Amino acid sequence: MAGEALLGAAFGMLIDRLASPKLINFFRGRKHDERLLKKLKLKLLGLNKVLNDAENKQINDRAVKEWLDELKGAVYDAEDLVDEIATEALRCKVEAEYQSGPNQVQSLISSFTKLFDNEIESKLERMIEILEGFTEEKDVLGLKEVAGRNWSQTRLEDGKPHNIAEKVRHFSYVQHIVHGFEDFKGIREAMCLRTFLPLNHRGIGEKWLSKKVVDEILPRLTRLRLLSLGSCMIKELPHSIGDMIHLRFLDLSFSLFRELPKSVCTLYNLETFLLVGCYHLTTLPADLVKLISLRHFDLSGTNLKEMPMNISRLKDLRELTVFVVGKFAGINELGELNCLQGSISISELQNVKSSNDALEAKMSEKKHLDKLALEWYGTTEDSQNARDVLEKLEPHTNLKHLEIKNYGGTRFPTWLGDQSFCNMASLRLENCNNCFSLPPLGQLPSLKELTIASMPGIMNVGHEFYGDSGCLSKPFQSLETLRFENCFFLPPLGQMPSLKDLTIESMPGITSLGREFYGEGGSLSKPFQSLETLRFAEMSGWVDWCILDAGEFSQLKKLELIQCPKLIGHLPTKLPSLVGLKIQDCAELVASLPNTTSLRRLELYGCQGMQLQWQGVSSIEYLSISDFASLEEFPSELVTLTNLKSLIVGNCPRLYVPLSDEMSHRNMFLEWLDLYGCDSLKSIPLGLFPKLRSLQITGCTNFETLILEGCKNMSSLSVQRCEKLKALPEQMHTLLPSLTGIYLGGESEDVLESFPEEGLLPSTLTDLGIKGMRNLKSLNGRGLQPLGSLERMEIHNCPQLQSFSVEGLPTSLLELEIRGCPLLKPRCRRKEGEDWPKISHIPLILVDGEPISE
């Protein structure tokens, strides 16, 4: 049983800690009676021997069960007491290193020590007395030593608070969008709690935790070992966080605070500290270096300007994801952190004034680092210094991932591209403006991903890029993903044997891709034989693409041509494996669609010269067409696309007959239909799409009639900025029995003043969005109250909306977001606004992006 194992483990760890020389020496050094530690240890050993017998007898003997339950609490209390002693020992060790501090600080430390000394022996004597009582009771109960093999657990269900006994040690809950104070009242008295752990619910992004929980409940849980508040959108941590002296694990990821309270620096037992995604965090407390137990410190996604001085004191750090070089914390401090592993990003390298400082970082000795990012900021004033610094930052050859950004040297270091980096799997070189040549990357045997971006100083690439010509293996033998961006060169790429994904973007100097693009041998060597994804984007000068049609691209599954305005000619025709094709803003391209039965997804935007031949692409499931000014009706050939599930048509101003006569007599099995910017469109008979689940109509200024008969499967409806549509169809609640989400909005002044009409909306709705109704003055409570399933409601940009109705909003609502409603905003002020009583039951209320709920 898990509980038995846990209690047995607690006994074992506690007995081991009592025998620790560090603990005994500390106790002896403070002139305490160390015999108390021995007595406590002996009492625990005696009780531990009868644990298994008690576990067996508790099933049928109620008295034994009660004794065992009480013993669990006592053992955990003893563990807390021993942890308190160990924490004091840690505190004294840390403070001893700061003896040069002011007299006032020394006085404070001294008074704290005296308080501890005065209390600790009496606490130990009391604990020994308690355990002695258990020893006497075990004899009365007849418990004996038995060789062989504890933990309370209470469950909160359905969001209903329960009274949790003080003996409960571990608490977890499934996260939802919002958790209010009432959800946690049940643990208010569980002051012996050791674990506070939310369980992430799939599909939920931001979560909100009531400020009242953070301020009033968490400070009571001072015995916590694990506290996880990640993604709870916390704006401020209470100073009382420093009272949780037993904490080993603290997760504050994705919080909104700008600084940490200084009291966090007294968590001397803390081993894992997660601040991932705390973007507003710019500084760390100076005394954070006192957390000498820290092993894992994740600062990814923060906006730190500098590290605390003397961070090298944290010698046991295994993980430090971010290091910002500054005036006070130089890069040489990394030299003392010998145990680093995982990934680290070192930024602000322009602050390294000497290559000797870089050498002192001892990067080549950190053999457990997998990923290293090196980044400079601003314009490089001393190119030679930057070059020398990078040369001295040579990592260990075990490194797998490397990024170099904004490097200002003229050459890359000699170690980059060396074959000794046989584990290097990914490399990114970005914005290295002064470099005029590339390192020999082709000879890295394990390199799978390579990105070269914004390198204006390199005008052409020679054989040095591919590496030593005398090497027996082919260059780039393992490379699978390659990206060139914003460069003036493009080397031959077709002969990379493993290349699967190629992106070429923002290459202003490229006007033609000829045979040299395919590499040595041209059509004879069947280039790009492994390529699956090919993407060209923002190629402003590209005109000509030489197509060999000699077996190249035989494995290509996805082809994208985006913003290539001058490209003319043809597309590759022999693409037997093509699944997705996207062509966007290629105005001069006059070409036919590839004739392939494998195509599933087709997107055509702003390329009216394309010759659409639907017969050859009958397998399409997703079709998106935009900016075809001449399109007046859907091609009748669309009925042949029997697999088509999603259709998106936008910015086709002449489209007025959505269905031809032939199409109107045949059902299509669309599930998603999205129409936008089709100004001539007036209506569409949706009954021809019996499988339709989602309909979006946006910015169709002449759209007048919404015919919903035959749409019983529709779950989502969005109609926005359709000024001619005066009202929704009556009896929507019967026409759309599966509808769960409806989103309405418009920019015209001539729209509804009250919404919704009574009986208009189906009771199945869970989501309701009202946006841009500039003349809307009131919400009809009688139309909203029957929506017993409504959970989320958005009201955006309704400047005339004055108040909520007397009936208020449905009690089922979990989330209300109000934005751009200046008349309504003051009425919703928490506890003060006139409409607050009508909405106070809603757990999460956001007004202009700020939470106002409790």
N, C-alpha and C positions, 0 to 999 in steps of 0.2 A: 504493500500500500504506500502511496506517495506520502501521506502524513507521517507514517512510521519512519520512513527513510529520512524525512526532513528533521524530525525531532532527534533521531539518532545522530544525524550529521551535525545538528546544533550542539549536542553534547560533545561530540568529538572535537569540533573546532574550538569550543569554549575551553575544554581541558587543555588543548594544545596552546592556546593563547596564554593561559595561566602559567604554563611552564616556559614561556618565552623569556630568554635572558634579558631582552630589552625592557620588558615590563618589570621583571624582578629588579634589575639594576636601577631603573627609574624610581621604583618604590623605595628601594634601599637608600638611594641617593637623597631622597626627600626625608629620610629618617622616619619613614612609616614602619609599622609593624608588619614585616613581610610574612609573619606566621599566619596572618589573616588570609593571604593568597593561598597558602598551602591548605588551610582549613577548608576554604571554599572549593579547592580542587578535590580534596578527599571526599567531601559531601557529594559532589557531582559524580565522582567515580562510583561511590556506593549506590547511588540512585540509578546510574546508567546500567548497572548489572542486572537490575530487575525489570528493565523496560520491556523486554520481550515477554516475560511472564504476565506483566500488566496488560500488554496488548492482547494477549490470548484470552485473559479472564474478563476483560472489560465487556466482551460481547454479551455475557450472561450475568455479570455482576455489576449492578448500577453503582455501588460504592466505589469499586475499582475505577469505573469510567469517570466518575466525578473527580477522584484523586488524580487520575492521569490528565484530565483536562486542566486542573489547577496547576499541576506540575509543568505543563507546557508553558503556561503564562509565567511561572516563576523562572524557568530556564531562560526564556526570552528576556525577562527583566535582568537576570544575572548577566546575560550577554550584553545588554545595554550598559550595565554598570562597568563591566570590563572594557567595553568600547570607550566609555567615558574616560577611564584611566589612560587608555592608549592614546586617545585624542589629546589629553592634557600633556602627555609625553611628547607628542608631535608638536603641539603648540609651543612648548618650552624649547624644543630643538629649533624651530623656525625663528622664534623671537630672539634666541641667543645669537643668531646671525645679524640681528639688527640692534645690537647693544649700543651702537653709536647714536641712537635716537635721542630726542629731547627728554629732559627729566620728567616732564608731564606724562609722556608715554610710558617711561620706565615705572613711574608711580602707579599708573593704571594696570600695567602688567603685574606688578607686585601685589596689588590689592586683589586681583583676580586669582593669583596663585594662593594667597592666604585663605581666600574663600573656599577654594578647592581643598586645600590641606585640612581645613577645619571640618569639612563635611565627609570626606571620602572614607575615613575609618569607621565612622558611625554607620555609613551606608553599607559597608562590607559586613559589619557585625550584624546589622539587621538582616541582610541577605543570608548569612550563615544560619541565623536563628530560624528564618523561614524554611530553609532546606533541612534543618534539624527536625522541624515539625513533620516534613514529608518522610524523613527517615524513620521516625517513630511510628507514623501511620502505616508505612509499608510492612512493618513487622506485625502490626495489628491485623492488617489485611491478608497476611500470610503470603506475601510475594517473595519469590525465590529467584535465584540466578538461573537463567535459561539461555543457552546459546542460540543464536539465530538473528532475527531481523530486528513528526506528528504535526498537526497543522489544522487550523480551523478555517472554514471557508463558508461564507454566506453570500447569497446571490441576490442582486437587485434586478427585478424583472419589470418590464412594461413601464419603466420610468417611475415606478412607485417607490418612495423612500421607505426603508425598513429601519427598525432599531437594531443596530449592529452591536453585539457585545464587545466590550473593551478588549477581549482576548483576540479578536480578529487581527491578523498581521498583514494580509495581502488583499488588495482591492484592485479590481480592473473593471472597465466598462466599455461598451461598444460606442464609439464616437458617432455623433450625429452632427448636423449643421450647427446646432446651438445646444448648450447645456446651461440651465439656470441654477440658481441657488437651491431651489427645492430638490433638484436631482441629487444633491450631495448632503442634504441634511442628515441622512442616515449614518454618515461616517463622522459626524461632528464630534461624537464622543469616543471614537475609535483612536484614542491618542497613542496607542501602542503600534499603530499601523507602520509597516515597513516598506510596503510597495504601493505606489499609486501609478497605475499603468493603463492608459487608454488603448483600446484595440481599434486599429484603423478600419473604417468601413469603406469597402471598395466603392469608388465612384463619387466619394465626397471630397471636395477640395478644402476650402477654408472652413475652419471650425471656430466657433466663438465660445469662450468660457466666461461665465459671469465674473465680473470684477469682485463681486461680493464673495465668491468662492475663494479667489486668490487672497483677498484681504482678511477674511474672517475664518475660513475653515483650514486652509493650508498651514497658517502659522501655528495651529494647535498640534499639527502632526510632526512633532520634533524628533520622533524616533525613526523617521523614514530613512531607508537605505537607497531606494530607487524612486525618483520623482520624474515623471515624463509629462511635459506640458507642450510638446511639439505641435505646431500648427494650431494653437489655441488663440492666436491673435492677441496675445497679452501686450498691453501698452506700458505697464509699469510693474516692476517687481517690488514687493514690500521689503523693507529693511530686515524684517524678521526671518528672511531666508537664511541669514547667518546663524540662526538658532538651530538649524537642522544639522548639527555637528556630525551625525552618523552617516550622512549622505555619501554614497559611493558613485551613484549614477544620476546625472542631472541633464535633462533634455529640454532646452528652451528654443528649439528650432522654429523658424518662421514666426518669431514674435515681432512686435512693432516698437519695442522700447529703443531709445537712443543711447542709453547707458545702463550699465549694471550697477546695482547698489554696492558700496564698498564692503558691506558685510559679507558678500559672497567670498571674500578673500580669507575668511576664517573657516572655510569648509576644508579642514586639513586632511580629511579622509577621502576627499573626492578623487575618483580615479578616471571617470569618464564625464566630459563636459561637452555638450553638443549645442552649437549656436548656428547651425546651418540655416542659410537664408534670412538671417537677421540683417536685412539690407540697411536699416537705419542706424545700425551700431557702427560708430566711427572710432570709438576709443575703448580701451580696456583699463580697469583700475590698476594703478601702479603696483599695488600690493598683491596682485594676482600671482606673482612669482612665489608667494608663500605657500601655494598649493602643491607642496612637494610630493604628494602621493599621485599627482595627475599622470595618467598614462595616455589617454586619448583626448585630444583637444581639436574639435572639428569646427573651423571658422569659415568653411566654404560659403560663398555668397554673402559675406559681410562686406562692409565698406570701410574697413579699418584704414586709418592714416599712418599708424605706426604701432610697433609692438612695445610692450612694457620693457623698461630697462632691466637688465639682468635676468631675462627669460631663460638664460642658460643655466640658471639654478635648478630648473625642472629637469634634472638629469635622467629621470626615468621615463620621460615622454617617449611613447612608441609612435604616436600619430600627432602631427602638427600640420594641418592642411594648408595653412596660410602663414607666410612670414613677410612682413612689410619692412623693408630696410629704411631706417630713419636716422635722425641725428643722435638719438639716445641709444637705440638698439641697432648696432651695426651687424653686418652679415657674419662677422667673426663669431658672434654668439652661437651660431649654428654648430660651430666646431665642438662644443661641449655636449651636444645632443647626439650621442653616439648610437642610440637605440632606435632612431627614427626608421619607420617603415611605411608602406603604403604610398600615399601621394603627398606632394608639397608644392605649393605655388609661391615662388619668391618674386616679389614685385618691387618697384621703385629702385631698380638696380643702378640708376643714374646717381644714387647717393653713395655708391661705393667709390671712394676716392683713390684707392690703391689696390693693385692686383694682389698684394700681400694679404690684404684683408679678405679677399675672395679665397685665397689659398688656405687661410686659417679656418674657413668654413668646413674644410675637410669633406667635401662632397664625394670625393673618390673613395672614401672609407665607409660610406653609408650603403652597404651592400644589400640592405633589405628594402630600399626605396624602389617602388615600381614605376612611379610616374613623377616627372619633374617638369614644372613650368617656370620659365625665366622671362621676366618682363621688365622693360625699361619704360620710362614715361617722358614725353616731351621730346624736344630736339636735342640731338647729341652734340655737345660742344667739343668733346675730346674723343675723336674716333679711335685713336690709338689706345686710350685708356679702356674704352668699351671692349676693344678687341682683346686686350690683356686680361681684363676681368673675366670674360667668357672663357678664355683659354684656361684660366685657373679654376673655373667652376666645373671642370670635367667630372662627370658623375661616375659611379661604379659601373662596370660593364654588365651588371645584372639588370640595368634599367630597361624597362619595356616600353615606356611612353615618354616622349619629350616634346615640349613646345617652347619655341623661342619667338618672342614678340617685341617689336619696336627696337631691335638691336641696331646700334648705330655704327658698328665696325664695318670696314671695307671688305673684310674676308671672314669667312667662318673659321672656327678653330680647327686645328689639325686633327683633333680626336673625333670630330663629327663625320660620320661615314666610315670610320675605321671598322674593319671586319671583326675586331675584338668585341664589338657590341652585338654579339650574335643573338641576343634576346630582344633587340629593339623591334617592336611590333608596329608602333605608330609614331609619326613625326609630323609636326606642323611648324612651318617657317612663315611668319607673317610680318609684313610691314618692316622689313629689313632694308630700308631705303638706300643705304650706301654700299651694299654688297654688289659686286660686279661679276661674281661667279658663284656657281653652286658647288657644294661638296660632292664627293663621289658616293652618292647615296645608293647607286645600283648594286654595290657590293655588300649591302646589309642583308644577310641571308634570311632573316625572319620578318623583314619589313612588310606589313600587310596594308597599312594606311598611310598615305602621304598627301599633305596639303601644302601647296606653295602659293602664297597670296601676297599681293601688293609688293612686288620686288621690281621697281622701275629702273633700277641701275643695271639690271641684267638684260641685255639686248639680244643675245643669242646663247645657245647652249651647245657645247661641244661634247666630245666623247668622255670628258672628265666626269660628267654627270652620271654616266653609266658605270664608271669604276675601271679597275685594272683590266685591260684587254687581255692580259695573260691568264686571267682567272678561268678555270675550267667550266664553272657553272654560268648559266645565262644571267645577265643583269636583271635585277628586280624579279627574281624567280618566284617570290612569294607574294608580290604586291597584288592586292585585290581591289583597293579603293584609292583612286587618284583624283585630286582636285587642283586645277589651276585657276587662279582668280586674280584679275587686275594686274596682269603682267604683259610684257611686250614680246614675249617669246613663247613658242610652243614646240618642244622637241618631238621627234618621231615617237609614236606611242604604240603602234599596232603590234609590235613584236613582244610585248610583255605577256608571258604565257598564262599567268593566273588572273589577269585584270578582269574584274567583274563590273565595277562601277566607276564611270568616268564623268567628271563635271568640268566643263570649260566655260568660264563666266567672266564677263567684263574684260575682254581682251581687245582694246581699241586698235592695236596694231595689226590684227589678223584680218586680212581681206580675202584670202583664199586658202582653202584646205585642199592641197593637191596630193599627188602620190607620196610625197615625202611624209605626209601625216601617218601613213600606214607602215612606215619603216622600211628597212632594207628588204629588197626582193619584190616590193610592191604586190601585185596581184598573184605572184607565183607562190607566196608563202601563207596565203589565207590569213590575213591579220585579224586581230580582235576576235579570235575564235572562242574565248571564254566570256566576252563582254555581255552583261545582262542589262545594264542601265547606262544610257548615254544622254547627257543633258548639256545643251548649249543655252546660255542666257546672257542677255545684255551685250550682244556682239554687234555694236553699232556700225562697224566698218566691214563686216563679213558679207561678201557678195557671192562667192562661188564655192561649191562643195563638189569635189570630184568623187563620183560614185563609181567604184570598180565593178560592182555586181559580179564578183568572182568568188563568192563564198564568205566574204567578210560579214560580220554581224549575224552569224548563223544562230547564235544563242540569245540574241537581243530580245529582252522582254519589255523594256520600257524606253521610249524615245521622247524627249522634250526639246522643243525649239521655242524659246521665249525671248521676245524683244530682239529679233534679228531683222530690222526693218528693211535692209538692202538685199537680203538673201533672195536669189532667183534660182531657177533650175528645177531639179527633180529631187525627190526623196529616194532613199534606197527602196527597191521594189521587192527584193528577196529577203523577207523578214519572217520566216516560218514560225518563229517562237513569240512574236510580238503580242503582248497582252495590253499595254497601255500606250496611247499616243496623245501628246498634248502639244498644240501649236498655238502660240499667242503672239499677237502684234507682229506678224510677219507679212506686212502689207503687199510686198512684191512677189511673194512666193506663189507660183502657179504650178500646182502639182496635183497628182491623183493620190487618193488614199492607197496605202499598201494593200494588196490583195491577199488577205490572210484570214483564215477561219479561226485563229486563236485570239483575235482582238476582243477584249472585254470592256475596256474603258476608252472613250474618245472625247477629247476636249478641244474645241476649236473657238478661238477668241480673236476677232479682228483680223481675219485672214480670208477675205472674200474671194481671193483668187483660187482657193482650194476647190478642186473638182470632186464633188461628193457623189460617190458611187456606192450606194448602200448594199447592192447585191453581194459584194465581196466581203462584207463585214457583218454578216447576219448573226454573229455570236455576241454582239455588244449588249452589255448589261447596264452601262452608265454612259449617258450622252449629254454633253453640255455644249451649247452653241450660243455665242454672244457676238454682238456688233456686226451683224449681217444686215446692212441697211436695205437690201433688195428683197429680203425674205418676206413674202406675204402670207404664206400658209405652210403648214407642216407638209413636207414631201409625202406623197401617198406611199412611197416605198417603206416608210417607217412601220407599216403594218407587218412587214416581213421580218422585223426585228422582234421575234417572239420571246427573246430572253430579256428584253429591255425592262429594267426595274426602276431606274431613275432618269428623269428628263428635266433638264434645266435650260431655259431659253431666256436670254436677256438682251436688252438694248437693241431690239429689232423693231424700229418705230413703225414699219409698214405692216407688221403682222396683225391682221384683223380677222382672218378666218383660221382659227387654230386647227381645224380638222377638215380635210378634203371629203368629198362625197363618199369616196371609197372607204376612207377611215371611219366615217360615221356609222357604217354598217358592220363594223367589226370591233369587238372588245379588245382593249389592250390591257396588259397585266402590269401596268405601272403601279409602283408602291410609293414613289416620291415624285411630286411635280412642283417645280419652282419656276415662276414667271416673273420677270422684273424688267422695268423700263420698256414695256411694249405699249406705246401710247395709243395705238389704233385698236387695241383689243378691248371688246365690250363685254364679252361673256364667254363662258366655256361650259359645255354640258359634261359635268363630272361623272354622270352615271355611266359613261362609256369606260370608266376605270374602276371596276368593282373591287379591285384589290388595293385601291389607293389608301395609304396610311397617313401621308403628310402632304399638305398643300400650303404653298407660300405664294402670295401674290403681292408684289411690292412695286410702288411707283408706276402703276399702269393708270394714267390720269383719266382715261375715258372708260374704265371698267365700271359697268353699271349693275350687272346682275350676277348673283352667285347662286347657282343651281346645285343643290346638295342632294337631291334624290339619288338613291342607290349607292351612298357612301357610308355604309354601316361599319366599315372597317377603319374609318379615319380616326386617328388618335391625336393629330396635331394640326391646327389651322392657324395661319398667320395672314392677316390682310392689313397692309399698311400703305399709307400715302396713295389711296385710290379715292380721289375727291368726289367722283361721280357716284360712288356707292353710298347711298343715303342710309341704308339700314341692312341689318343682317336678316336672313330669311327667318320667318316665324317657325315655331315648332322645331327649333334646332335640337331640343332635348329628346325628340323622338327620331329626327332624321339622323342624328349622329350619336348613337348609343355608346360608342367606344371612345368618344372624345375625352382626352385627359388634359390637353393644353390648348389654350386659345390666346392669341396675341394680336391686339388691334391697335391701330394708330393712324394718324393723318396730320397733314400740315395745313389743311384748309380751315378757314374760319367757319364755314358753313357745315358744321358737324353737330353731333348730339350734344345736348346740354345736360342730359341725365342718362346714366347707364348703370346696369343693364335693365331691360324691361323684365317685369315679373314673369317667370316661367320661360324665359328665353334660353338660358344656358342649361346644359345637361348637368345632372347632379354628379356625374362621374368626373368632373373637372378636378384636377390636382394643381394645375398651374394657370394663372390668369395674368396677362400683361396688358396694360393700357398705356399707350405712348403717343405723345404728340397730339392729343385732343385738346386743341387750344381754346375751345368754347365750352368744354365740360365744366359744369359748376357743381354737380352733386353726383354721388354714387347712390343708387337705389338699393337701400337695405333689403327691401322685400325681394329684389332680384338676386341678392347675394346670399341671404340667409339659408336658402334651401341647398346651397352648395356644401354639403356636409363632408365632402372629401377634399376640399380645397386646402392645400398646404402652403403654397407659395403665391405671392401676389406682388406685382411690380406696377408702380404708377410713376411714369416719367413725363416730364415736360407738359404738364397740364396747368398752365399759369392761372386759370380762372377757378380751379377746384378749391372750394372754400372750406368744406368740412366733411366729416363722415356722417352718415345718417344716424338717426336715433337708434335704429336697430343694431348699429355697429357692424362688425365683421364676423364671419363664421368662427366658431370656437375651435375649429379644426386647424386654423392657420398656424403654421410654424415659423413662417418667414414673411416679413413685409418690408419692401424696399420702396422708398419715396425719394424722388430726385427731380429737381427743377419745378417744384410746386410751392412758390413763395407764400401763398395765402394759407396753405395747409400746414406748412412747416412749424410755425409758432404754436399752433393748436396741438401739436404732437409732443411738446416738451414733456419730458418725464416728470410725472407727479404734479406738474404745474399747468400744462396745456389743457384747454377745454375738452379736447378729444382724447386725452390720455386714458380716461376710464373705459373708452370704447375699444382701445387697442392694447391695454396693459397686459392682457392674457397671452399675447403673442410672444414666444420666447426670444425671437430675434427680430429687431426692428432697426433698419438702417435708413437714416435721413441724410441725403447728400453724402453718402458713403461713410457716415459715422454711426456706430451703434448707440442706441439710446435705451435699449431694454436693459433690465437689471441683470 
